[in-house]
Amino acid sequence: MSRRIIALLLSTMLVLMTFTGCTKVKPGAEFDASADFETIVEQAKGSTVRFYGWGGDEQRNKWLDTVVAPALKEKYDITLERIPMDIDQILAKLSGEKQAGEENGSIDMIWINGENFYSAKENGLLFGPFADKLPNFKKNIDADSEEIQKDFGYPIEGYEAPYGKAQIVMINDSAVTPEAPKNTVELMEYVKKYKGKVTYPALPDFTGSAFVRNVIYDIVGYEQFMDMEPDKAIVKAAIEPALAYLRELNPYLWNEGRTFPAASTELDNMFADGELAMSMSYSPYSVALSIEDGIYPETARAFQFEKGTIGNTNYMAIAANSPNKAAAMVAINEIMSAELQASQFSVLKALPVVEYGRLSDDEKAMFDSVDIGKGTIPQDKLLSKRLPEMPAKLVPIIEEIWAQEVVGK
């Protein structure tokens, strides 16, 4: 072949490559948010959806890998790629991609809620609204409920869909400490009796922060915070009686309140090892799993204050620059199915987000058959004492005040 012909062929290939590069549709660019769900399912076939979220729960990781992923592959030919990452790193990644102008990012689905959802939505990092397009959301979820309307008091507006419910409980070993405090007055007596054997995670640990807010609720109530202005002076004045209580608690805590465990996992390990007389969890049935796994003794039990404990819903969102929005929507819809919600309830003991009254008899039977395990609070009693979360804007203010006014005081 002559050099002239070779040059001509190379020139033609270059032109074709340039043309193709200019006209090629980018991954995800063809997604039509107005399409019906059947069309979205077709678009999702053969896709890989990358699910970013906290990876510290090994049982949840296993459930996602061995239950959710196979279901998505079998039913929709969607590959679920679970990518463990802390939410602050996820938000930093999303923000960095946005600043760089990356239209097709590295994140599709996100496990998110509370302050992080507020920050992500306010900064335009999320795709939506999408929730009302999902059949299982319309069928199984009470879209008019306060927890689906707002996340930590912040309007959701369809930018996330529910994943599971949580509610804080406290945990002790009835064989070691027979009493279970029913309020902050009894908790003070308990802490004094078992001096050095009680503490809580340092804020802003999620569970530690929720515990402090629960103390605030028990002492000054929760209603005033629902529409409170996010002003530090106003918040501090409102929670001052609780701050005084926490300061009074300090000398009787582990390490005399000079320092606190860095995370709830550290607190739980200390309780499991017998170093502490009490633990706490935002997963109300985690005590049953720990008993099953031999981490806790059979006599461990969860308890809550008489006035109630804070509960919230965690959610799934979609990145604004996700190149696989169709697959993300299909995956989120499937996780809200009665089958996967019942599986999550059975395997992970996570409170389901589906409305029981909306289910068929066969679907109800799946939930009715779940054994919530030893040491737990019956679901009806637990939910009857479920208190609303504070607005997201107030949480970091309270955490800042705690660090200044309680630690080491």
SVG drawing of the C-alpha trace seen along z (x, -y; Angstrom):
<svg xmlns="http://www.w3.org/2000/svg" viewBox="-54 -35 59 51">
<polyline fill="none" stroke="black" stroke-width="0.4" points="0.0,0.0 1.5,-3.4 2.3,-6.0 -0.3,-8.3 -3.1,-5.8 -2.0,-5.2 -2.0,-8.9 -5.4,-9.2 -6.8,-6.4 -5.3,-7.9 -6.7,-11.3 -10.2,-9.8 -10.0,-7.9 -9.0,-11.1 -12.0,-13.0 -14.3,-10.2 -12.9,-10.1 -13.3,-13.8 -16.8,-13.7 -17.7,-10.8 -16.1,-12.6 -18.2,-15.7 -21.5,-13.9 -21.2,-11.1 -23.9,-11.2 -22.3,-11.2 -23.3,-8.5 -26.5,-9.6 -27.0,-12.6 -29.9,-10.7 -31.8,-10.3 -35.3,-11.7 -36.6,-12.5 -40.1,-12.9 -40.2,-9.3 -42.6,-6.8 -41.0,-4.2 -41.2,-1.4 -39.0,-3.4 -36.6,-4.2 -36.3,-0.5 -35.4,0.1 -32.8,-2.6 -31.3,-1.1 -30.7,2.4 -27.0,3.3 -26.0,0.4 -23.8,0.3 -25.0,-1.9 -22.5,-3.0 -23.9,-3.3 -21.9,-5.4 -22.4,-5.4 -20.9,-4.6 -19.3,-1.2 -18.9,-0.5 -21.9,1.8 -20.6,5.2 -24.0,6.8 -25.6,4.1 -22.7,4.4 -23.3,8.2 -27.0,7.6 -26.4,5.2 -23.9,7.5 -25.8,10.8 -29.5,9.8 -29.9,6.4 -27.3,6.8 -28.5,10.2 -32.1,9.0 -31.2,6.0 -29.1,8.1 -31.8,10.8 -34.7,8.5 -33.2,5.6 -29.7,6.6 -28.3,3.8 -25.0,4.2 -24.8,2.7 -21.4,1.5 -21.2,0.6 -18.5,-1.9 -17.9,-2.6 -17.1,-6.2 -17.9,-8.5 -20.5,-11.1 -18.2,-14.1 -15.9,-12.6 -18.8,-11.9 -20.0,-15.5 -16.4,-16.8 -16.2,-14.6 -19.5,-15.8 -18.6,-19.4 -15.2,-19.0 -16.7,-17.4 -19.2,-20.2 -16.5,-22.9 -14.6,-21.0 -17.6,-21.0 -17.8,-17.2 -21.1,-16.4 -20.7,-12.7 -19.5,-12.1 -18.3,-9.1 -21.3,-8.8 -24.8,-7.6 -26.7,-6.7 -26.0,-8.2 -27.0,-7.0 -27.8,-10.3 -29.9,-12.3 -30.1,-15.2 -27.5,-17.9 -25.7,-16.3 -28.9,-16.2 -29.5,-19.9 -26.0,-20.8 -26.1,-18.7 -29.5,-20.0 -28.7,-23.6 -25.5,-23.4 -27.2,-21.8 -25.4,-18.5 -28.5,-16.3 -30.8,-15.2 -34.5,-15.7 -37.3,-15.6 -37.5,-11.9 -39.3,-10.1 -42.8,-10.6 -41.9,-8.8 -41.1,-5.6 -44.0,-3.0 -43.0,-1.6 -42.8,-5.1 -46.4,-5.7 -47.6,-2.3 -45.7,-1.7 -44.8,-5.1 -47.0,-7.7 -45.8,-10.7 -47.9,-13.0 -46.2,-12.0 -44.0,-14.5 -40.9,-12.3 -41.3,-12.0 -42.0,-15.6 -39.1,-16.8 -35.6,-15.5 -34.4,-17.1 -37.0,-19.8 -35.8,-20.5 -38.2,-20.1 -37.3,-17.0 -39.4,-17.9 -38.7,-14.5 -34.9,-14.8 -34.5,-11.7 -36.5,-8.5 -36.7,-6.6 -34.3,-3.7 -34.9,-2.8 -36.0,-4.2 -33.8,-4.7 -34.6,-5.6 -32.1,-6.0 -32.2,-3.6 -30.0,-3.1 -28.6,0.3 -27.5,1.9 -27.0,5.4 -29.8,6.3 -27.6,8.8 -25.1,6.0 -27.3,2.9 -30.9,4.1 -32.4,0.5 -33.0,-1.2 -33.3,-5.0 -36.7,-6.3 -35.7,-10.0 -32.8,-12.3 -33.4,-12.5 -33.0,-8.7 -30.1,-8.8 -28.2,-11.1 -28.8,-8.7 -27.7,-5.8 -24.5,-7.6 -23.7,-8.5 -24.3,-4.9 -22.1,-3.5 -19.4,-6.2 -16.9,-6.0 -19.0,-3.4 -21.2,-5.6 -20.4,-8.0 -21.5,-8.9 -19.7,-9.5 -18.1,-12.9 -20.1,-15.2 -20.4,-15.5 -20.6,-11.7 -24.1,-11.0 -25.3,-8.9 -23.6,-11.1 -25.2,-14.1 -28.6,-12.5 -28.2,-11.4 -27.4,-15.0 -30.5,-16.3 -32.5,-13.6 -31.3,-14.9 -32.3,-18.4 -35.8,-17.2 -36.3,-15.4 -35.4,-18.5 -36.8,-21.4 -39.1,-19.7 -38.8,-19.6 -41.7,-21.8 -39.8,-25.1 -37.0,-23.9 -39.2,-23.0 -39.3,-26.6 -36.5,-28.1 -34.2,-30.6 -30.7,-29.2 -29.1,-31.8 -26.4,-30.6 -27.5,-33.0 -31.2,-31.9 -30.3,-28.2 -27.9,-28.5 -30.5,-30.2 -33.1,-27.5 -30.8,-24.6 -29.0,-26.1 -30.9,-23.9 -29.7,-20.8 -26.1,-22.2 -26.1,-22.6 -27.3,-19.0 -24.6,-17.7 -22.0,-19.6 -23.2,-18.2 -23.0,-14.7 -19.4,-15.1 -17.6,-14.2 -19.4,-10.9 -18.7,-9.9 -15.9,-7.7 -12.7,-9.7 -14.7,-12.3 -16.0,-13.9 -12.7,-15.3 -12.7,-13.3 -15.3,-11.2 -15.1,-8.2 -14.5,-9.4 -17.3,-7.3 -20.3,-5.2 -18.4,-2.1 -15.7,-2.8 -18.5,-3.2 -20.1,0.0 -16.8,1.9 -16.2,0.6 -19.7,1.7 -19.2,5.2 -15.9,5.5 -17.5,4.6 -15.7,1.4 -19.0,-0.6 -22.4,0.1 -24.3,-1.5 -24.2,-1.9 -26.6,-3.5 -27.6,-3.0 -29.5,-4.7 -30.4,-1.2 -33.1,-0.1 -32.8,3.6 -29.0,3.7 -29.0,5.2 -30.7,8.4 -28.0,8.7 -25.2,8.3 -26.7,11.0 -27.1,13.3 -23.4,12.7 -22.2,13.3 -21.0,9.8 -23.5,8.9 -24.7,11.3 -28.2,12.7 -29.2,10.3 -28.5,7.1 -31.6,5.0 -32.6,1.8 -34.6,-0.9 -35.9,-4.4 -37.0,-7.4 -40.7,-7.6 -41.1,-10.9 -39.7,-9.2 -36.5,-9.1 -35.5,-10.8 -36.2,-9.0 -35.4,-9.8 -35.5,-8.3 -32.4,-7.7 -32.7,-8.1 -31.3,-7.4 -30.5,-10.3 -29.1,-10.6 -26.1,-12.8 -26.9,-15.7 -24.1,-14.6 -24.8,-10.8 -24.4,-9.3 -26.7,-6.4 -29.8,-8.2 -32.1,-5.6 -30.3,-2.7 -30.3,-4.7 -34.0,-5.3 -34.7,-1.6 -32.4,-0.5 -34.0,-2.9 -37.5,-1.8 -36.5,1.9 -35.1,1.2 -38.5,-0.3 -40.3,2.9 -42.1,4.8 -39.8,7.8 -36.5,5.9 -37.9,3.9 -39.0,7.1 -35.6,8.6 -33.9,5.6 -36.2,5.8 -35.4,9.5 -31.7,9.5 -30.6,6.1 -33.4,5.5 -33.8,2.1 -37.2,0.4 -39.0,0.6 -40.2,-2.6 -43.3,-1.0 -46.7,-1.7 -48.1,1.6 -51.7,0.7 -50.8,0.2 -49.4,3.8 -51.2,6.8 -52.0,9.7 -49.0,11.7 -46.7,8.7 -48.0,8.2 -47.2,11.8 -43.5,11.2 -43.3,8.6 -45.4,10.4 -43.0,13.4 -40.0,11.4 -38.6,12.1 -37.1,8.9 -34.9,10.8 -33.9,10.7 -33.4,7.5 -35.5,5.3 -38.4,2.9 -41.6,4.1 -42.1,2.0 -45.5,0.5 -44.1,-0.7 -40.9,-2.0 -42.8,-4.0 -45.4,-5.3 -42.5,-7.2 -40.9,-8.4 -39.8,-12.1 -39.0,-14.3 -35.5,-15.4 -34.4,-18.9 -34.2,-21.1 -30.8,-20.5 -29.7,-24.1 -29.8,-23.8 -27.7,-20.6 -24.2,-22.0 -25.0,-25.0 -25.8,-22.6 -22.7,-20.6 -20.5,-23.7 -22.1,-24.9 -21.6,-21.4 -17.9,-21.5 -17.5,-24.9 -19.8,-24.6 -19.7,-20.9 -16.4,-19.2 -14.1,-19.2 -16.2,-21.6"/>
</svg>
